């Protein structure tokens, strides 16, 4: 019997590892930064992400990913 999660999703990858994903408070779908060896590890990671969101400690994992174009002018 398949058990439905109330927060996030876990899927088994062809490599045998597990990918965890969740929808952030901003409505965007985020994946864990790496696959997990076991489904249990992926589940624990999702539990921690859910707790961060409920505590108000969640930080958007894309927040620091801003690219800057280097521009140097010589007077």
Beta strands, then each sheet from edge to edge (+ up, - down):
strand 1: 9-12
strand 2: 18-23
strand 3: 29-31
sheet 1: 1+ 2- 3+
end
